[in-house]
Amino acid sequence: MTGRTVGTAVVLAFVLAATILLPPTATAGSRAVEGKVVRIADGDTLTVATRDGTKLKVRLYGIDAPEVRHKETPGQPGGVEARQALKALTLGRRVRVDVLEVDTHGRSVGVVSEAGVNINLAMVRQGWAWAYRRYLSTPYASEFIDAEREARAKGLGLWKRANPSPPWEFRRRMR
């Protein structure tokens, strides 16, 4: 084998191994973290404690839930309910987080799964979060957008209200 052939074989072996070993919800740039959910900040942010005691603040990728009241800002209608929905799905449970990036606030941004269920998608399906199109890409975009359409059509969660205001518009008005 020539050096070029060996290099090509190594690259192909790496690609094949990555394809087989990465779970279906992970992407090539992600890293997996497992732990127990110990805190729910709002409908799209939670804290995971790992086995070594590290606490990781996680922003759920690709979704945006109504804001809850903070010291400086009022909350949005549906914010408390969205937080309760995320709490019901995750608090005290062991989860896997496929971390895709770190946001400007230092939070890990990732896809959270519990017992094989994509929690990010579940929040949209239940009507407690928008598919956050601005930060949403493949392989999640179409599934999240379709889930939002279905929740709207069924009048689930936030969509029980006539015209819920998206969190990004609420945050812009609060600035």
C-alpha positions in Angstrom: 0.0 0.0 0.0 1.2 3.5 -0.8 1.1 6.3 1.8 -1.9 7.8 0.0 -3.8 4.5 0.1 -3.1 4.0 3.8 -4.3 7.6 4.5 -7.5 7.1 2.5 -8.1 3.8 4.3 -7.7 5.5 7.7 -10.1 8.3 6.8 -12.7 5.8 5.6 -12.3 3.7 8.7 -12.8 6.8 10.8 -16.0 7.8 8.9 -17.4 4.3 9.1 -16.7 4.1 12.9 -18.3 7.5 13.5 -21.3 6.5 11.5 -21.8 3.3 13.5 -20.9 4.7 16.9 -22.8 8.0 16.9 -26.4 7.7 18.1 -29.1 8.8 15.6 -29.7 12.1 17.5 -26.1 13.1 17.6 -24.3 15.0 14.9 -20.6 14.7 13.9 -19.6 17.8 16.0 -21.4 16.8 19.2 -20.2 15.3 22.4 -22.4 13.2 24.7 -22.9 14.0 28.4 -25.0 11.9 30.8 -26.4 12.8 34.1 -29.4 13.5 36.3 -31.5 16.6 35.8 -31.3 18.6 39.0 -32.9 21.9 38.1 -35.3 23.4 35.5 -34.8 27.1 34.9 -37.6 27.6 32.3 -39.1 25.7 29.4 -35.9 25.4 27.4 -33.1 25.4 30.0 -32.2 22.8 32.6 -29.2 21.7 34.7 -27.7 18.2 34.6 -25.4 16.8 37.3 -22.9 14.3 36.0 -21.4 11.4 37.9 -18.3 13.4 38.8 -20.5 16.1 40.3 -20.1 18.6 37.5 -23.2 20.7 36.9 -23.9 21.5 33.2 -26.4 24.2 32.3 -28.1 23.1 29.1 -30.1 25.2 26.6 -32.3 22.9 24.6 -31.3 23.1 21.0 -33.8 24.2 18.3 -36.6 25.3 20.6 -37.7 28.5 22.3 -40.2 28.4 25.2 -42.0 31.4 26.8 -39.9 33.4 29.3 -40.5 33.0 33.0 -40.4 35.9 35.4 -36.9 37.0 36.4 -35.8 39.7 38.8 -35.5 42.3 36.1 -38.2 41.1 33.6 -41.8 39.9 33.8 -42.7 36.5 32.5 -44.7 35.6 29.4 -48.1 33.9 29.4 -47.3 30.1 29.3 -43.8 30.5 30.8 -44.6 28.8 34.1 -46.6 26.0 32.3 -43.7 25.4 29.9 -41.3 25.1 32.8 -43.7 22.7 34.5 -43.9 20.6 31.3 -40.1 20.3 31.1 -40.0 19.5 34.8 -42.5 16.7 34.3 -40.4 15.3 31.4 -37.0 15.4 33.0 -36.5 16.5 36.7 -34.8 13.8 38.7 -34.3 11.6 35.6 -31.1 10.4 34.0 -30.7 12.0 30.6 -28.2 12.1 27.7 -27.2 15.5 26.3 -25.7 15.6 22.8 -23.9 18.9 23.2 -23.7 20.7 19.8 -22.2 24.1 20.9 -21.8 26.6 23.7 -23.9 29.7 23.5 -23.0 33.3 24.4 -24.2 32.8 28.0 -21.8 29.9 28.5 -24.6 27.3 28.4 -24.2 24.0 26.6 -26.7 23.8 23.7 -27.8 20.3 23.0 -30.4 17.7 22.3 -31.7 16.1 25.5 -33.0 12.6 25.5 -34.5 10.5 28.3 -35.1 6.8 27.7 -34.7 7.4 23.9 -37.2 10.2 23.8 -36.0 13.5 22.3 -37.1 16.0 25.0 -36.6 19.0 22.7 -39.0 17.6 20.2 -41.4 16.5 22.9 -41.7 20.1 24.2 -42.6 21.3 20.7 -45.0 18.4 20.2 -46.8 19.1 23.4 -47.2 22.8 22.4 -44.9 24.3 25.1 -42.2 25.6 22.7 -41.7 27.0 19.3 -39.4 25.4 16.7 -36.7 28.0 16.9 -36.2 28.4 13.1 -33.4 31.0 13.5 -31.1 28.4 15.1 -32.5 25.2 13.7 -30.9 23.1 11.0 -30.9 19.5 9.7 -31.4 16.8 10.8 -33.9 18.4 13.2 -35.5 21.3 11.3 -38.3 19.6 9.4 -39.3 17.3 12.3 -39.5 20.2 14.8 -41.3 22.5 12.4 -43.9 19.7 11.6 -44.3 19.1 15.3 -45.1 22.8 15.9 -47.6 22.8 13.0 -49.4 19.8 14.5 -49.4 21.3 18.1 -50.9 24.5 16.7 -53.5 22.7 14.7 -54.5 20.6 17.8 -54.5 23.7 20.1 -52.0 22.1 22.5 -50.2 24.0 25.2 -49.4 27.6 24.2 -51.7 27.2 21.2 -54.8 27.2 23.4 -54.3 31.0 23.4 -55.4 33.0 20.4 -52.1 34.5 19.5 -49.2 33.6 21.7 -46.2 36.0 21.4 -42.9 34.3 20.5 -40.2 34.6 23.1 -37.7 36.2 20.7 -40.2 39.1 20.1 -40.9 39.3 23.9 -37.1 39.6 24.6 -36.7 42.2 21.9 -39.4 44.4 23.5 -37.8 44.0 26.9 -34.4 45.4 25.7 
